Amino acid sequence: TFTPLTYRDLVKRASILGTHLQKTTIQGENVGILLPNSAGTVTVFFGLQSIGRVAAMLNFTSGIPAILSALSTAGIKTVLTSRRFVEMAHLESLIAAIEPVTHIRYVEDLRTELTLTDKLSGFCPEKSKGVSPQDPAVILFTSGSEGNPKGVVLSHSNLMSNIIQLASRVDFNQSDVVFNCLPMFHSFGLCGGTLLPILSGVKTFLYPNPLHYRIVPEIVYSVNATIMFGTDTFLSGYARMANAYDFYRMRYIFAGAEKIKDSTRAMYMEKFGVRIFEGYGTTETSPVIAVNSPMFHRAGTVGRMLSGMTCRLDPVDGVDDGGRLWVKGPNVMSGYLNLPEK
């Protein structure tokens, strides 16, 4: 919507929304979020955090069976979404499928339900009571490649640890502008593209669809973005459509989720004069495990492991070059939701 939201307004709106949602949810309850990248989604996310509720980020591209499985796994009784989003994304069939098993609440309706008490809470926000750093903050769902999607529980400590690990490796400052079009239901888009800049005092522009290959480079140029997150598929698509000047202010492009092709890396260097810093991570590690940086960069690798993490490589029968990677660190998840420990 190109409507800026200041930090002061974000805190105020999150407090108002949290106070209102507190009446119909309980401490520690998992509340579903079915929304695209937007300032409103950030408000909803922090609104739930302000009252000790756990944000369960639903992947609206995963299909009805996967979402129904996620709702069941997390015991989600309430899903927050938007009528405008449902209409624009053509999700009417999805809403019809999940309505019998959960309560759908539209953010447009929440605005009309606010009481005077709710609105006054925005002027004197309180810290959430009874919440520790080790308590769950968010639930993210895996792709389901090994069966039904698994719910990955990340604590406040997990998320903040990964943010600090990244901030200690890469130079962010308040003159930067982050452009993020990776969805928040993905750990890379939530932690790296959204929480990291917002909690580091960096201006952030959120765009809802990474598949708009022609539009994204134009917006990157128009907002003077200096930092960007993406995957090889998206980045190669933007490079083909972009003008050579669209990335004129870009300092860092961080890529993950899939291996960067040499052709993509070469295209960005030759056309835009920008290096792509490749990294590696998993949803279970909040998500970053390793990343290249300006000081330590080697093309074709995922860079050095983040500080505070240890690892070992165990041999796997039949695999001569490689093994099973075990990692340990403060950013490793609390566990899988409703799955027994192995």
C-alpha positions in Angstrom: 0.0 0.0 0.0 3.1 2.2 0.2 1.8 3.5 3.6 4.8 4.0 5.9 4.5 2.7 9.5 6.9 4.2 12.1 8.2 2.2 15.0 6.1 4.3 17.4 3.0 3.5 15.4 4.0 -0.2 15.2 4.3 -0.5 19.0 1.0 1.4 19.5 -1.0 -0.6 17.0 0.5 -3.9 18.2 -0.5 -3.1 21.7 -4.0 -2.1 20.8 -4.5 -5.3 18.7 -3.0 -7.5 21.4 -5.2 -6.0 24.1 -8.3 -6.8 21.9 -7.2 -10.3 21.0 -6.5 -11.0 24.7 -10.2 -11.2 25.3 -10.7 -14.2 23.0 -7.5 -16.2 23.3 -5.5 -17.6 26.2 -1.8 -17.3 27.3 0.4 -19.5 25.1 -2.3 -20.3 22.6 -1.2 -20.9 19.0 -3.0 -18.4 16.7 -2.8 -18.8 12.9 -1.7 -16.0 10.7 -2.8 -16.3 7.0 -1.5 -13.0 5.6 1.0 -11.7 3.0 4.1 -9.6 3.5 2.8 -6.2 4.7 3.0 -3.7 7.5 -0.3 -5.0 8.8 1.1 -8.6 9.1 4.0 -7.2 11.1 1.5 -5.5 13.4 -0.5 -8.7 13.8 2.7 -10.7 14.6 3.9 -8.3 17.3 0.4 -7.9 18.6 0.3 -11.6 19.4 3.8 -11.4 20.9 2.7 -8.5 23.2 0.2 -10.8 24.9 2.2 -14.0 25.0 0.4 -15.8 22.1 2.3 -17.9 19.6 2.1 -16.9 16.0 1.6 -19.9 13.7 2.6 -18.8 10.2 0.5 -20.6 7.6 1.8 -21.2 4.1 -1.2 -20.2 1.9 0.6 -21.7 -1.1 0.9 -25.2 0.3 -2.6 -26.4 -0.6 -5.7 -27.2 1.5 -4.6 -30.7 2.8 -1.3 -29.2 4.1 -3.0 -26.3 5.8 -5.6 -28.6 7.4 -2.8 -30.8 8.7 -1.0 -27.7 10.1 -4.2 -26.5 11.9 -4.6 -29.9 13.4 -0.9 -30.3 14.4 -0.8 -26.9 16.2 -4.3 -27.1 17.6 -5.1 -23.7 16.0 -8.6 -22.5 17.1 -8.3 -19.0 15.5 -6.9 -17.9 12.2 -6.3 -14.2 11.4 -6.6 -13.2 7.8 -7.8 -10.3 5.6 -10.8 -10.2 3.3 -8.9 -8.1 0.8 -6.0 -10.6 0.8 -8.4 -13.6 0.3 -10.0 -11.8 -2.6 -6.8 -10.7 -4.3 -5.1 -14.1 -3.8 -8.2 -16.1 -4.8 -8.2 -18.1 -1.6 -12.0 -18.4 -1.2 -11.9 -22.2 -1.6 -9.2 -22.4 1.1 -11.2 -20.4 3.5 -14.3 -22.5 2.8 -12.3 -25.6 3.6 -10.8 -24.5 6.9 -13.9 -22.6 8.3 -15.5 -25.8 9.7 -12.4 -26.6 11.8 -11.3 -23.1 13.0 -12.6 -19.6 13.7 -11.7 -17.2 10.9 -11.2 -13.6 12.0 -10.7 -10.8 9.5 -8.4 -7.9 10.4 -10.9 -5.5 8.8 -13.5 -6.6 11.4 -11.1 -6.2 14.3 -10.8 -2.5 13.6 -14.5 -2.0 14.1 -14.6 -4.1 17.3 -12.0 -2.0 19.1 -13.2 -0.5 22.4 -12.0 2.7 24.1 -10.0 0.6 26.5 -8.3 -1.2 23.6 -7.4 2.1 22.0 -6.1 3.6 25.2 -3.7 0.7 25.7 -1.8 2.0 22.7 -0.6 5.0 24.7 0.8 2.9 27.6 1.9 -0.5 26.2 2.8 -3.1 28.8 5.2 -6.0 28.5 3.7 -9.4 28.2 3.6 -11.0 31.6 4.6 -14.6 32.3 6.7 -15.0 29.1 10.3 -16.2 29.3 12.9 -16.1 26.5 12.6 -19.9 26.2 8.9 -19.9 25.6 7.6 -20.5 22.1 7.4 -17.3 19.9 6.5 -18.7 16.5 5.6 -21.9 14.8 6.7 -22.5 11.2 5.7 -25.5 9.1 8.1 -27.6 7.0 7.3 -28.2 3.3 6.0 -31.7 4.1 8.5 -33.5 1.8 8.8 -36.3 4.3 5.1 -36.6 5.0 2.7 -34.2 6.7 4.2 -30.7 7.5 6.0 -30.7 10.8 5.5 -27.8 13.2 8.9 -26.2 14.1 8.7 -24.4 17.4 11.1 -21.5 17.7 11.5 -19.6 21.0 12.1 -15.9 21.5 15.7 -16.9 22.4 16.1 -18.9 19.2 15.0 -15.9 17.0 17.0 -13.3 18.9 20.1 -15.4 18.9 20.0 -15.9 15.1 19.4 -12.1 14.6 22.4 -11.3 16.8 24.5 -14.0 15.1 23.8 -12.4 11.7 24.2 -8.8 12.9 27.7 -9.7 14.2 28.7 -11.1 10.8 27.2 -8.4 8.5 27.3 -4.6 8.8 23.8 -3.3 9.0 23.1 0.4 9.9 20.2 2.8 10.0 21.0 4.3 6.6 20.2 0.9 5.0 16.9 0.0 3.3 15.9 -3.7 3.3 13.7 -5.0 0.5 12.0 -8.3 1.4 9.6 -10.2 -0.8 10.2 -13.6 0.8 7.1 -14.7 2.6 6.9 -14.6 6.3 5.7 -18.2 6.6 9.2 -19.1 5.4 11.9 -18.9 8.1 14.3 -17.0 5.8 11.6 -14.4 5.0 10.5 -14.1 8.7 13.8 -13.9 10.6 16.2 -12.7 7.9 14.0 -10.5 5.8 11.6 -9.1 8.5 12.6 -9.5 12.2 16.4 -8.9 11.6 16.0 -5.4 10.0 13.0 -4.3 12.1 14.6 -5.2 15.4 17.9 -3.7 14.2 16.4 -0.3 13.5 16.6 -0.7 9.7 14.0 0.7 7.3 12.2 -2.3 5.7 10.0 -2.5 2.6 7.8 -5.6 2.4 6.4 -6.8 -0.9 3.9 -9.6 -1.1 4.8 -11.6 -4.2 8.4 -12.7 -5.1 7.2 -13.9 -8.5 6.6 -10.4 -9.9 9.9 -10.5 -11.8 9.3 -7.3 -13.7 7.9 -5.3 -10.8 10.3 -6.2 -8.1 13.4 -4.5 -9.7 11.5 -1.3 -10.3 10.4 -1.2 -6.7 14.0 -2.0 -5.5 15.1 1.1 -7.5 12.2 3.3 -6.3 12.8 2.7 -2.6 16.6 2.9 -2.9 17.0 -0.5 -1.4 20.5 -1.4 -0.2 19.9 -5.0 1.2 17.9 -7.7 -0.4 17.1 -11.4 0.3 16.2 -14.0 -2.3 16.7 -17.5 -3.8 18.4 -18.4 -7.0 15.2 -18.8 -8.9 13.9 -15.4 -7.9 17.2 -13.6 -8.3 17.8 -14.9 -11.8 14.3 -13.9 -12.8 14.8 -10.3 -11.5 18.2 -10.0 -13.3 16.7 -10.9 -16.6 14.0 -8.2 -16.3 15.9 -5.5 -14.5 17.6 -2.4 -15.9 21.3 -2.3 -15.2 20.6 0.7 -12.9 17.8 -0.8 -10.8 20.3 -2.2 -8.2 22.5 0.9 -8.2 22.4 1.3 -4.3 22.5 -2.4 -3.5 25.2 -3.3 -0.9 24.2 -6.9 0.0 22.1 -9.6 -1.6 21.8 -12.6 0.6 20.6 -15.9 -1.0 19.5 -19.2 0.5 17.0 -22.1 0.2 18.7 -23.4 -2.9 22.2 -23.4 -4.4 23.2 -20.3 -6.4 24.1 -21.1 -10.0 27.4 -19.7 -11.3 25.4 -18.1 -14.1 23.3 -16.1 -11.6 26.3 -15.0 -9.6 28.1 -13.9 -12.8 25.0 -12.1 -14.1 24.7 -9.9 -11.0 28.4 -9.1 -11.0 28.6 -8.2 -14.7 25.2 -6.4 -15.0 24.9 -4.8 -11.6 28.3 -5.0 -10.0 26.8 -6.7 -7.0 28.1 -9.8 -5.2 25.6 -12.4 -4.0 26.4 -13.7 -0.5 25.2 -17.3 -0.3 24.2 -18.9 2.9 22.7 -22.1 4.3 20.1 -22.8 7.0 17.0 -24.8 7.9 13.7 -23.9 9.5 14.9 -25.8 12.6 17.8 -23.4 13.1 15.9 -20.1 13.0 17.1 -20.4 10.1 20.7 -19.4 9.3 23.6 -21.8 10.0 26.3 -20.3 7.8 26.7 -17.4 5.5 29.2 -15.6 3.4 30.1 -12.0 4.3 32.1 -9.2 2.8 35.1 -10.1 5.0 34.9 -13.8 4.5 33.6 -14.7 1.1 34.2 -17.7 -1.2 32.0 -18.2 -4.2 30.4 -21.6 -4.5 30.3 -22.1 -0.8 27.8 -21.2 1.9 30.3 -19.4 4.0 31.5 -19.7 7.6 29.3 -21.1 10.3 27.8 -18.5 12.6 29.3 -17.6 16.0 28.1 -19.6 18.9 27.5 -22.8 16.9 29.3 -26.1 16.9 29.0 -29.0 14.4 30.2 -32.4 13.6 30.1 -34.5 10.4 29.2 -38.2 10.8 29.9 -40.7 8.0 26.9 -42.1 6.1 27.0 -45.6 4.5 27.3 -45.4 0.8 28.3 -41.7 0.8 32.0 -41.2 0.1 32.1 -37.4 -0.3 30.1 -35.9 2.6 28.2 -37.0 5.6 25.4 -36.2 8.1 25.8 -32.7 9.6 24.9 -32.2 13.3 24.7 -28.6 14.6 24.3 -27.2 18.0 23.7 -23.6 19.1 21.3 -21.1 20.7 19.4 -20.8 17.5 18.4 -24.5 17.3 14.7 -25.0 17.7 12.9 -25.9 20.9 11.5 -29.0 19.1 8.9 -30.3 16.7 5.3 -29.6 17.7 3.5 -32.7 19.1 6.2 -35.1 18.0 8.0 -37.3 20.5 11.7 -36.7 20.9 13.9 -39.2 19.2 
